[in-house]
């Protein structure tokens, strides 16, 4: 099991490589808006990894997962209308991408803890909970990217002139 510092370092490493020197591409049908949402989620994970407060780390990681889920929902389109419209992306996600149903339930269950942390309640999230959520949000983002056919690509190395 990785300790908190290793979790943060690994997520920060992956996240910093993406926005700074890598590009995200998708299948020809992946809208630029969806790719932007995925990139925003990746940046959110980097921010979460840098947070020193467990509550702030929990909130920021949860919001990054929310952005990734929103990207999948946006890419897949609205599900068939039902009698009542779902109220959250966590309710829509299983309808448009059934393979992510368990992840949707997991993150939906953490929404109350996120709200408590955002409200500033003391001990809303422990360091362990925040680190676990950060690691899970990274896994979820990778699954969302894979589901959408989005790839992170390294730029070609620069060669010295001469």
N, C-alpha and C positions, 0 to 999 in steps of 0.2 A: 504494500500500500504506500502510495506517495504521501509525503508530508506536505503541509500547507505551502511551504516555500517552493517545493518542486512543482506543485500544481500551478502556482502563479507564474513561475518561470517558464514552464512549458506552454501555457496559454499565451503569455506575453510574447514568447518567441514566435509561435505560429501567427499570432495576430499582427505583430510588427512586420513580419516578412510580407504579409499580404498587402496592406495599404501602402507601405513605403516603396517597395520595389517590385511588386508583383501585380499582375492584372487578373481580373476575374473574367472568364469568358463562359458562355453557355452555348447550348445548342442554338442553331439559327432561329428557333422559335422562342428563345428566352428574351423577354423584353428587357431593355436597359434599366427600366425602373426596378424590376425584380433583382437584377444584378446589383443595383445600387442599395437595395434593401439588405441583401446578403452582405455587402461590404460594410454597411452600417452596423450590422450584427457583429461582424468580425471586429470592427473598431470598438464596439461596446464590450466585447470580451477582453480586449487589451486594457480598456479603462477599468474594468472590474478587477483584472489581475493587479493593477496598480493601487487599488483602494486598500487602505490600511484598516479601515473600520469594517468589521464583519457585516454589519447591517448594510453599509453602503456597497460592499462587494456583492452581497446577496441581491440587493435591488438591481444593481447594474447588470449582473449576470442574468437575472430573470428577464430584464428588459431586452437584453441581447437575444435571448431565446424567443421572446415575443416577436421581435423583428424578423427572425428567421422563419417563424411560423407564418407571419403575415406575408412574407415573400412567397411561400409555398401556396398559400390561399390565393394570392394575387395572380400567380402564374397559372394555377389550375382553373381559375374562374369560379364564379358563384355556383354553389350546389343547387340542385333543383329546389324550387321554393316549396316550403312546407306550410302547414297551418300557422306556425309561429316561427318568426325568424330567430336564429341563434343569437345570443348576445355577446359572445366573445370569439376571438380567433381560435381559442382552444376547443370550442364547440364546432367550429367550421372545419378545422384541420382534419379530423377523422372522416368527414364526409368527402373531402377532396383528395386525401391521401391516406387511405386506410392503414398503410404500413406504419404510420406515425401515431396511431391511436393511443398506444400506451404512453408515448411521450406527451401527448396532449393532456392525458389524465394526470400525469406526474406534474407537469408545470401548472395546470389548473389548480391542483391541490396546494401548490406553493404560493398562489396569488394572495391568500390571506396573510401569510407570513411576510410577503413583500409589502403589502399595504401597511402592516404593523411597523415594519422597518422604515418605510417612507414617512410614517406618522411620528417617527422618533421614539417609539416605545423602547425602553431599555431592554437589552437582551432579547430583542426580537429574533435575531439570528445569531447563533454561535459561530465561532471561527470555523469549526468543523462543517457545520451546515453550509456556510458560505463557500468554503472550498469544494465541498461535494457538489453544490449547485453549479459552481463555475466549471468544474470538470464535466458535469453532465450537460451543461449548456454548450460546451465545446463539441462534445460528441453529437448532440442534437443538431448543431449547425452543420457539422460535416455530413450528417445524414440528409439534411435538407438540401445542401449543395449537391450531393450525389443524386437525390431524387429529381432535382431540376436539371441535371446534366451540366451543372456549373463546375468549372475547373479553375483552380488557381494556377496561373502560369508564371514562371520566372522569366524575367527579361533576358535577352541574350547578353552575355558578358561583354563589357566594353573592352576593346583592344586598343592599346596605345598606338597613336599615329606614328608612322615611320616606315 
